[in-house]
């Protein structure tokens, strides 16, 4: 188990650094890929929902540091979204690229909705239109970037067999 956590910490550190630096170079106008979401997707599919939830919570706290008025909102949304992804992935064959892209889309949409709900609970004046003007285009662009990476790297990102399946 210790070996898993070192891989997760190293992988998510790289994903968070890339999430902070690289999307500005990949941006199409205001639309940016969410590389942290992609990293959490890989962690959740590789190591299961339990590792995914804890990793999402810690990564969400690091991402929330930039918006202290909503501290914990991203941690909550990513944790729940990773849990949903892990539970759905237990019941589908995640080896094909279309299934992986659909699962990443589910992760992104659940995260976006929960993030805006959490922000609205803290600051009631926030409108939900950001889901459609910011989050959905970002998730769409993240899906395109993810499809390219998943085709290029294949089973090195998401393995053919999930060792965590069936283990409760």
N, C-alpha and C positions, 0 to 999 in steps of 0.2 A: 504493500500500500504506500510505503514511503516513496518508492520509485515513481508511482503515479503522481503524487503531489509535486515532486520536483519537476516532472514534465509539464504538469498543469501550470505551475507558477512561472516557469520559463516561457511556455507558450503564450500565456496570457500577458506576461510582461511585454513580450514582443508585439502582441496584438494591440495592447493599450498604447504603446509608443507609436506604432504605425497608425493607429486610430487618431492620434494627436497630430502627427506630422504629415503623413502621406495623403489623406483625403483632400487637402488643399491643392495638391498637384493633380489629382484625379477629378476634381470638381467640374461639373458641367453647369455653369451658372451658380445657383444656390444649392444645387443637388450634390450631395456628397455620399460616398459609400460608408456604411457603418461597419468598419473593420472589427470593432470590439464585438459586435453582434455575430459576425462571422466566426470569430475566435471562440465565442461561447457556444455557438452551434457545433463546432468541431469537438470541443471539450465534452459537451453533453452527449453527443452521439458516440464518441470514443469510450467514455468512462462512466456513462450512466447518469440518471437524473439526480442522484444524491450529490455526486461530485459537481455536476452542472449547476445545481442550485447554490451550493456554497461558493463556487467560483463566481457565479453571476452576482451574488450578494456582495462579495468583496470588490469585484470589478465595478459594480454599480456605485459603491461608495467612492471609489477612486474617481469615477466619472462625475459624481455629484459634487465633488470638491469645487468644480468651476461654477456651480450654481448653489451657493450655501442656503439661499432662501427656500430651496426645494430639496434640502439634504435628505436623502433616503428614498426619494421618489424613484430614481433610476434603479437603485438597488432592489426595491420592492418589485418594480415592473420586470426587470430582468430575471429575478429569482422565480417569480410565478411563471413567466414565459418559458424559462428553461425547464421547469417542472412539467408544464404542459407538453413541451417538445419531447421530453424523456418518456412520458407516459404514452404519448401517441406513437413514438418510435418503437415501443415494445410490441405494438400490434401490427406494424407494417414492415415490409421488406425494404430496408433503407439502402440497398446496394445499388439501385439505379439512380442515375443523375436526375431524371424528372421528379422522382420521389424526394430526393434530397433538396431540390430547388423548392418544391411545394412545402416541405417541412420548414425550410429557412423562411419562406414567405409567411407561414403561420407564426413562427417565432417572432418575426419582425412586426406583424400586424398586432399580435397579442401584446407585445412590448409597447408599441405606440399607443394603443388604447389605454392600457393600464398606466402608462406614464402620464398621459393627459388627465386621466381620472384622479391620480394621486396629486398632480399639480393643482387641479381644480379644487380638491378638498382643502389644500393648504391655502391657496389664493383663489377664492371663488370668482374673481373677475376674469379669469383666463377662459378664453373661448375654445371650443373643441375643433374649430376649423383648422388648427395647426396639424391635426391628424391628416387632413387631405392636402394641405398646402406644403407641408414640410416632410412629415413622416412617410407617407405613402410613396412620394417620389424617391426619397432616400432608400426605402426598402426595395423599390423596383430597381434602382441602380445597384444596390448591394447584391440583388439576385443575379444581375448581369455579371458583376465582378466575381461573385461566387461560382457561377457556372463556368467561367473561364478558368478559375483556379482549380475547381473540381475536375474539369477535363484535363488540365495540364498535370495536376499532381495525383489525381485518382485516389486509389486506395491508401496512399500515404497520409492523406488527411482524414478520411473516414474509412475505417477498415471494412473488409468484406464480412467479417463475423464479429458480432458484438459479444464480448465475453461476459458482460454484466447482465445480459438478458436471462430472465428466469431466476436470477439470484435475488432473493428478497431479504 
